[in-house]
């Protein structure tokens, strides 16, 4: 039970921290501190999730989504750490991967909440939630492109 509580609380913290990071100016001390806490929340969510699923022989869909989310966070963090080597496109890489990691956290949280409260639900609803970011994120990224790189063509 403590592992489940750790998993749920770290997912909730990740969701709150992901939104909070969007409210502070990029590069500010608070934005950076929130980003580091978000990274820690993701690592805790992933670790506790994999430990909870350790008794099953095959990877679950949630574990696959978790691995994708962790990969997104890793790419976003790497973009910040390697910004001098990457050059001006580092910022776009950072917000594209970070928004994808937030989407992965939202998708898995919503799907798990539905599964745990209502029980089994139609597969189409699961896939509708999983695929929703494909429609939602590109317009968001274009808006961020206009904000941070006006007049520049999107690269990535």
Secondary structure, DSSP 4 states (H G I P E B T S, - for coil): -HHHHHHHHHHHHHHHHHHHHHHSPTTSHHHHHHHHHHHHHHHHHHHHHHHHTTTSSS--HHHHHHHHHHHHHHHHHHHHHTHHHH-TTHHHHHHHHHHHHHHHHHHHHHHHHHHHHH-S--HHHHHHHHHHHHHHHHHHHHHHHHHHSTTPPP--
